[in-house]
Amino acid sequence: MHNDAIIPFFSSGLQSESWQKQLTQGIKSKKQLLDYLELENSSIYAEIDASELFPTVVPLTFANKIKKTTPDDPLLLQVLASEREFIQAEGFVEDPLSEQTPQQNSSLHPLLHKYESRVLIVLTAACAINCRYCFRRHFPYRDYIPGQKGIDNIIHYLHKHPSVNEVILSGGEPLLVDDHYLSGLLKALCQQTEISRIRIHSRMLSVLPARITPTLHQLFATLPVPVILVTHINHGQEIDAELIKKFKELKSSNLTLLNQSVLLKDINDKSEVLVELSESLFKAGILPYYLHQLDAVAGAAHFNVTDSKARKLLKIMLEKLPGFLVPKLVREVSGFSSKIPLDLGIEPQNIKN
């Protein structure tokens, strides 16, 4: 489970960079968040604090994008500990994707090998920000952090499984490790002859743009295999001028930039919001990749959007956007060998000219 220890677990011992200092200055409680946003007199101030279920962690760089005195701000709702998290909804469980069961992960705890050609490394036990809908909010991260011995075991595992051609770094937040550690890990992975690409799933870059350091640029630009950076941005309000500048700089490192969003009730479940998000992503040099239906994790049922509404939103997006700006609407289901597309269910013979 995420906790309030947000300092990177692996550090080179080098002097901390500004992004690391910014992490220590973030908001660590619901009260602090609401006070910062001048919401002391709002009704949500008196709600039961759910931080005991899942700690509040919000960097100031993200908090500064939230409109003050606005209790229904879409960015605030993503990080606000709500009393609705105490509701026990049918079908919402602590491990919705069965990632903690022996049959779903390898004998190497930090490695999840759910798909034939891809493995996922749970690299860290913390995030720069705690999103209240996180499908791993109950994940026992402390049991999965690899450490150096774990990384050595993963390299050995990859050597024994030549069908794996892609490694995904996830967490927690994989970019909470510093550049020195990340460089060593990525170079070790690239030495495996079958690995043809590396994917990094990160919420941090949009939350804390200072993480995009010159050293990170150089690392990505010099790796012998392509790097796909998958950001996690749910609303166009998260994308500002600084972020656009940073991502355009990243493009010079020959990265492929994709984005995955989660469809969230009262946050981005309107067609105009999703259309604007896709357009804003494109301005930042990022292509929409996935629009996820919410994983049924305990404590997040109030974010759920029905499949019927999701399909209606997708239909409008297809009408208003070019195809390359329409993300795939998908759901991940435990036990399936891939994500499941939620298409519109329109048969060709039923289409009228």
C-alpha positions as CSV (number, residue, x, y, z in Angstrom):
1,M,0.0,0.0,0.0
2,H,1.2,3.5,-0.7
3,N,2.3,5.4,2.4
4,D,3.6,8.8,3.3
5,A,7.2,7.8,2.8
6,I,7.8,9.4,-0.5
7,I,11.5,9.6,-0.6
8,P,13.0,7.3,-3.3
9,F,13.9,3.9,-2.0
10,F,17.0,3.7,-4.1
11,S,19.4,6.7,-4.1
12,S,22.9,7.1,-5.5
13,G,23.9,9.2,-2.5
14,L,24.4,12.2,-4.9
15,Q,23.1,15.6,-3.9
16,S,19.3,15.7,-4.1
17,E,17.9,17.5,-7.1
18,S,15.0,20.0,-7.0
19,W,12.4,17.5,-7.8
20,Q,13.4,15.4,-4.8
21,K,13.3,18.5,-2.6
22,Q,9.8,19.4,-3.9
23,L,8.5,15.9,-2.9
24,T,9.4,16.6,0.7
25,Q,7.4,19.9,0.6
26,G,4.1,18.4,-0.6
27,I,0.8,18.2,1.2
28,K,0.4,15.3,3.6
29,S,-3.1,15.6,5.0
30,K,-6.7,16.4,4.0
31,K,-6.8,19.3,6.3
32,Q,-3.6,20.8,4.9
33,L,-5.0,20.3,1.4
34,L,-8.3,22.0,2.1
35,D,-6.7,24.9,4.0
36,Y,-4.3,25.4,1.1
37,L,-7.2,25.7,-1.3
38,E,-9.1,28.0,1.0
39,L,-11.9,25.5,1.5
40,E,-12.1,25.8,5.3
41,N,-15.8,26.7,5.2
42,S,-16.8,24.0,2.7
43,S,-19.0,21.1,3.7
44,I,-16.3,18.7,2.6
45,Y,-14.1,20.0,5.4
46,A,-16.4,18.3,7.9
47,E,-16.5,15.0,6.1
48,I,-14.9,11.9,7.7
49,D,-11.3,11.8,6.7
50,A,-10.4,8.7,4.7
51,S,-6.7,9.2,4.9
52,E,-6.5,6.3,7.3
53,L,-7.6,4.1,4.5
54,F,-5.2,5.6,2.0
55,P,-2.8,8.4,2.9
56,T,-3.1,11.9,1.4
57,V,-0.1,12.8,-0.7
58,V,-0.3,15.8,-3.0
59,P,2.7,17.8,-4.4
60,L,2.3,21.6,-4.4
61,T,2.9,21.6,-8.2
62,F,-0.3,19.6,-8.6
63,A,-2.2,21.5,-5.8
64,N,-1.4,24.8,-7.6
65,K,-3.4,23.5,-10.7
66,I,-6.5,23.1,-8.5
67,K,-8.8,26.1,-8.5
68,K,-9.0,27.5,-5.0
69,T,-12.4,27.8,-3.2
70,T,-13.8,25.2,-5.7
71,P,-14.9,22.0,-3.9
72,D,-15.9,20.2,-7.1
73,D,-12.6,21.0,-9.0
74,P,-11.8,17.9,-11.1
75,L,-8.2,17.8,-10.0
76,L,-9.2,18.1,-6.3
77,L,-11.7,15.2,-6.6
78,Q,-8.9,12.9,-7.8
79,V,-6.8,13.4,-4.6
80,L,-9.4,14.4,-1.9
81,A,-9.9,11.7,0.8
82,S,-13.6,11.3,0.8
83,E,-15.9,9.6,3.3
84,R,-17.4,7.7,0.4
85,E,-14.3,5.5,0.5
86,F,-15.7,3.8,3.5
87,I,-18.7,2.5,1.5
88,Q,-18.4,-1.3,0.9
89,A,-19.7,-1.7,-2.7
90,E,-20.5,-5.1,-4.1
91,G,-17.8,-6.3,-6.5
92,F,-15.2,-3.8,-5.3
93,V,-12.3,-5.6,-3.7
94,E,-8.8,-4.9,-2.5
95,D,-7.1,-6.9,-5.3
96,P,-9.3,-6.3,-8.4
97,L,-6.7,-7.7,-10.9
98,S,-5.6,-10.6,-8.7
99,E,-2.0,-9.4,-8.8
100,Q,-1.2,-10.8,-5.4
101,T,-2.2,-14.4,-6.0
102,P,0.5,-17.0,-6.7
103,Q,-0.9,-17.9,-10.1
104,Q,-0.7,-14.4,-11.4
105,N,2.8,-13.4,-10.5
106,S,6.1,-15.2,-10.9
107,S,8.2,-16.6,-8.1
108,L,10.0,-13.3,-8.2
109,H,7.9,-11.0,-6.1
110,P,8.8,-7.7,-7.9
111,L,8.0,-9.2,-11.3
112,L,4.5,-9.6,-12.7
113,H,4.4,-11.8,-15.8
114,K,0.7,-11.6,-16.8
115,Y,1.2,-11.3,-20.6
116,E,3.3,-13.6,-22.7
117,S,5.7,-11.1,-24.2
118,R,5.8,-8.5,-21.5
119,V,6.8,-8.4,-17.8
120,L,6.1,-5.6,-15.3
121,I,8.5,-4.7,-12.6
122,V,7.0,-3.2,-9.4
123,L,10.0,-0.8,-8.8
124,T,8.9,1.3,-5.8
125,A,6.5,1.3,-3.0
126,A,5.4,4.9,-3.1
127,C,4.0,7.5,-5.5
128,A,4.6,11.3,-5.8
129,I,0.8,11.6,-5.5
130,N,-1.9,9.3,-4.1
131,C,-4.9,9.2,-6.5
132,R,-8.0,8.0,-4.6
133,Y,-9.1,5.6,-7.4
134,C,-5.7,3.8,-7.6
135,F,-6.2,0.1,-8.3
136,R,-3.1,-0.7,-6.2
137,R,-4.1,1.4,-3.2
138,H,-4.2,-1.9,-1.1
139,F,-1.2,-3.5,-2.8
140,P,1.5,-4.9,-0.4
141,Y,4.3,-3.0,-2.0
142,R,6.7,-3.6,0.9
143,D,6.7,-7.3,-0.1
144,Y,7.4,-6.5,-3.8
145,I,10.3,-3.9,-3.8
146,P,13.1,-5.6,-5.7
147,G,16.3,-4.2,-4.2
148,Q,19.6,-5.1,-5.9
149,K,19.2,-8.8,-5.3
150,G,15.7,-8.7,-6.8
151,I,16.9,-6.9,-9.9
152,D,19.7,-9.6,-10.4
153,N,17.0,-12.3,-10.1
154,I,14.8,-10.4,-12.7
155,I,17.7,-10.2,-15.2
156,H,18.3,-14.0,-14.7
157,Y,14.5,-14.6,-15.2
158,L,14.6,-12.6,-18.5
159,H,17.5,-14.6,-19.7
160,K,15.6,-17.8,-19.1
161,H,12.4,-16.4,-20.9
162,P,13.4,-15.3,-24.4
163,S,9.7,-14.8,-25.3
164,V,9.7,-11.6,-23.3
165,N,10.6,-8.7,-25.5
166,E,9.3,-5.8,-23.5
167,V,9.8,-4.7,-19.9
168,I,7.4,-2.3,-18.2
169,L,8.5,-0.3,-15.1
170,S,5.7,0.5,-12.8
171,G,4.9,0.8,-9.1
172,G,4.2,2.9,-7.1
173,E,6.0,5.4,-9.2
174,P,9.1,4.1,-11.1
175,L,10.5,7.6,-11.6
176,L,10.9,8.0,-7.8
177,V,14.2,6.3,-8.2
178,D,17.0,8.8,-9.0
179,D,18.7,9.1,-12.4
180,H,21.8,7.2,-11.3
181,Y,19.9,4.1,-10.2
182,L,17.5,4.3,-13.1
183,S,20.4,4.4,-15.6
184,G,22.0,1.3,-14.1
185,L,18.7,-0.6,-14.2
186,L,17.8,0.4,-17.8
187,K,21.3,-0.4,-19.1
188,A,21.2,-3.8,-17.5
189,L,17.8,-4.5,-19.1
190,C,19.0,-3.4,-22.5
191,Q,21.8,-5.9,-22.3
192,Q,19.2,-8.7,-22.6
193,T,19.3,-9.4,-26.3
194,E,15.6,-10.2,-26.6
195,I,14.4,-6.9,-25.1
196,S,13.4,-4.7,-28.0
197,R,11.7,-1.9,-26.0
198,I,11.2,-0.6,-22.5
199,R,8.0,1.0,-21.3
200,I,7.7,3.3,-18.2
201,H,4.3,4.1,-16.7
202,S,4.5,7.3,-14.8
203,R,2.1,9.7,-13.1
204,M,5.0,11.7,-11.8
205,L,5.9,13.7,-14.9
206,S,2.6,15.5,-15.1
207,V,2.5,15.9,-11.3
208,L,6.0,17.0,-10.8
209,P,7.5,18.3,-14.1
210,A,10.9,19.1,-12.4
211,R,11.5,15.3,-12.6
212,I,12.3,15.8,-16.3
213,T,16.0,16.5,-15.7
214,P,18.8,16.9,-18.3
215,T,20.3,13.6,-17.0
216,L,17.0,11.9,-17.7
217,H,17.0,13.4,-21.2
218,Q,20.5,12.1,-21.9
219,L,19.7,8.6,-20.5
220,F,16.7,8.1,-22.8
221,A,18.5,9.5,-25.8
222,T,21.5,7.1,-25.4
223,L,19.7,3.8,-24.7
224,P,20.1,1.2,-27.4
225,V,16.4,0.3,-27.4
226,P,13.3,2.5,-27.8
227,V,11.6,3.9,-24.7
228,I,7.9,4.3,-24.5
229,L,6.8,6.7,-21.8
230,V,3.2,6.3,-20.8
231,T,1.9,9.3,-18.8
232,H,-1.2,9.3,-16.7
233,I,-3.3,12.4,-17.2
234,N,-7.1,12.5,-16.7
235,H,-8.1,16.1,-17.3
236,G,-6.9,18.9,-19.6
237,Q,-6.5,21.1,-16.5
238,E,-3.5,19.1,-15.6
239,I,-1.7,20.3,-18.7
240,D,-0.2,23.7,-18.4
241,A,2.5,25.7,-20.3
242,E,5.3,24.4,-18.2
243,L,4.2,20.8,-18.8
244,I,3.9,21.3,-22.5
245,K,7.5,22.8,-22.6
246,K,8.9,19.8,-20.6
247,F,7.2,17.2,-22.8
248,K,8.3,18.9,-26.0
249,E,11.9,18.7,-24.6
250,L,11.4,15.0,-23.9
251,K,10.4,14.4,-27.5
252,S,13.9,15.4,-28.5
253,S,15.1,12.3,-26.7
254,N,13.4,10.1,-29.3
255,L,10.8,8.9,-26.9
256,T,7.4,7.7,-27.8
257,L,4.9,9.6,-25.6
258,L,1.5,8.0,-24.9
259,N,-1.1,8.7,-22.3
260,Q,-3.5,6.6,-20.4
261,S,-6.5,8.0,-18.5
262,V,-9.1,6.5,-16.2
263,L,-12.8,7.3,-16.8
264,L,-13.9,8.9,-13.5
265,K,-17.4,10.0,-12.4
266,D,-17.7,13.8,-12.0
267,I,-14.1,14.3,-13.1
268,N,-13.9,13.5,-16.8
269,D,-17.1,11.7,-17.7
270,K,-18.3,14.4,-20.1
271,S,-17.6,14.3,-23.8
272,E,-16.3,17.9,-24.0
273,V,-13.9,17.2,-21.2
274,L,-12.5,14.1,-22.9
275,V,-12.3,15.9,-26.3
276,E,-10.4,18.8,-24.7
277,L,-8.1,16.3,-23.0
278,S,-7.1,14.7,-26.2
279,E,-6.5,18.0,-27.9
280,S,-4.4,19.2,-24.9
281,L,-2.4,16.0,-25.0
282,F,-1.6,16.5,-28.6
283,K,-0.4,20.0,-28.0
284,A,2.0,18.6,-25.5
285,G,3.3,16.0,-28.0
286,I,1.5,13.1,-26.4
287,L,-0.9,10.6,-28.1
288,P,-4.0,9.2,-26.3
289,Y,-3.5,5.5,-25.7
290,Y,-6.0,4.0,-23.3
291,L,-9.1,5.3,-21.6
292,H,-9.6,2.7,-18.8
293,Q,-12.8,1.8,-17.2
294,L,-12.3,2.0,-13.4
295,D,-10.8,-1.1,-11.8
296,A,-13.1,-2.3,-9.1
297,V,-10.9,-1.5,-6.2
298,A,-12.3,-1.2,-2.7
299,G,-12.8,2.4,-1.7
300,A,-13.3,3.8,-5.2
301,A,-16.8,2.8,-6.2
302,H,-18.0,6.4,-6.2
303,F,-15.8,7.0,-9.2
304,N,-17.5,4.3,-11.3
305,V,-19.0,5.2,-14.7
306,T,-21.3,2.6,-16.4
307,D,-20.2,0.9,-19.6
308,S,-23.3,2.3,-21.3
309,K,-22.3,5.8,-20.6
310,A,-18.6,5.1,-21.4
311,R,-19.7,3.8,-24.9
312,K,-21.8,6.9,-25.5
313,L,-18.8,9.1,-24.6
314,L,-16.6,7.1,-27.0
315,K,-19.1,7.5,-29.8
316,I,-19.1,11.3,-29.4
317,M,-15.3,11.4,-29.3
318,L,-15.1,9.4,-32.6
319,E,-17.4,12.0,-34.1
320,K,-15.5,15.0,-32.9
321,L,-11.8,13.9,-33.1
322,P,-9.5,12.3,-35.7
323,G,-9.0,8.7,-35.0
324,F,-5.4,9.1,-33.8
325,L,-6.7,11.3,-30.9
326,V,-9.3,8.8,-29.7
327,P,-8.0,6.5,-27.0
328,K,-9.0,2.8,-26.8
329,L,-11.7,2.3,-24.3
330,V,-10.7,-0.8,-22.3
331,R,-11.2,-2.7,-19.1
332,E,-8.6,-5.0,-17.5
333,V,-10.0,-8.2,-16.1
334,S,-8.1,-10.7,-14.0
335,G,-7.0,-13.8,-15.8
336,F,-7.3,-12.4,-19.3
337,S,-4.2,-12.4,-21.5
338,S,-4.9,-8.8,-22.7
339,K,-7.0,-5.8,-21.9
340,I,-10.6,-6.0,-23.1
341,P,-11.7,-3.4,-25.6
342,L,-15.2,-2.0,-25.0
343,D,-16.3,-1.3,-28.5
344,L,-19.6,0.3,-29.6
345,G,-21.1,-3.0,-30.5
346,I,-22.2,-1.8,-33.9
347,E,-22.5,-4.5,-36.6
348,P,-21.7,-3.3,-40.1
349,Q,-25.0,-4.6,-41.5
350,N,-26.9,-2.3,-39.1
351,I,-25.1,0.9,-40.2
352,K,-27.4,3.1,-42.3
353,N,-26.0,5.2,-45.0
